[in-house]
Amino acid sequence: MPDKRQHDPAGDQQMGRGFVAYTFLESGRTELALYSAFLNYRLADDTLLWVLQDTIYCAACQRITMGEKLPSLEDLAAELKLLDDHDTFTLEGLAFLERDPEEHRQELLRRIKWRGDRQSPAKCLHCSSTEIHSIPSRGEFDHPVTGQRLDVTDEGWIDAASWEAEFSPEGFPLDPTNIG
C-alpha cells in the first residue's frame, strides 16, 4: 500500500480528499483515484452544479483516475420521485448529510434540466477524453483494456492537494491549465 501522504511541491493547500486504491495483483503496483468536492459545472444561467464523479480508466491518460458520472434522466426522475414521496430512506440520508430536502429537490430539478440538454458523453476530468471505461470501486475485476487483474485494496480519506475547477455544461474545463 502506498504512503497516502502526497508531496506538494507547488505548496498548494492540502485537504482531505476521498480516494480509492487499485492494486494490480500481478505486479503489486497501486494507483489512486482521487475525488474532489470542488468540481462544478458553470451553467448558462451562471449557477454552479456539482460534478458527479466516477472512477475510470482513461485510455488517453493511460491511468486510473476520475471521470464524469452522467446519471440517466430516468435515474434522476426516480430520485426526485423518492424525494417527493417522502421516502424515509431518502430523507434519513439527506438528514445525515445535513442537506435540506427542498434545496436537494431544487438541485435535482437543475440537474435534470442540465442532463436533458447535455449532448456529449462522459469525459475524463483530467484530459476531457471520452475514451474512458468506468471501473468498479469495490472488489476484484479485470482491467478494461489490458485484462490484468485488479483489486480495490483501500478507500477513505487522504491529505492531497486541493483541486477546484469549473467545467462547461458539456464537461470541458473552463480553465484548461487547471487539470487537477
Buried (B, 14 or more C-beta within 10 A) or exposed (E): EBEBEBEEEEEEEBBEBBBBBBBBEEEEEBBBBBBBBBBBBBBEEEEEBEBEBBBBBBBBBEBBBBBBEBBEEEEBBEBBEBBEEEEEEBBEEBEEEEEEBEEBBEBBEBBBBBBEEBEBEBBBBBBBBBBBEEBEEEEEEEBBEEEEEBBBBBBEEBEBBBBEBBBEBBBEBEEEEEBB
